[in-house]
């Protein structure tokens, strides 16, 4: 299982899913209309490393974090 965490204003509790890649995870998360808008603009980290491609394999125990854009001051 892969743990998925949603930071900041996304406001969703972490979930565990059985997926083998970020592409597969995206397909599952896009089914949630509230998440769909966040996924378009958010960064993604796998095991605390930002990734820029969906061509990332996932294995049991991995952690994926969805990082929405934020502004600070």
C-alpha angles and dihedrals in degrees: 000000000000121000116223120198126192116207134204122351095358086091098198126134118241116271135199119223136175104234135140101206144020089249090059091046092051091054090054095045093047089064087073107078092203091056096042094076092049094049092059093062106024130103118232128219126193114199090345095309121111112235127200100194135060089217091095122124118221129207136193111292097023119138121218119192124196109211114195120207112266137182124223137185 
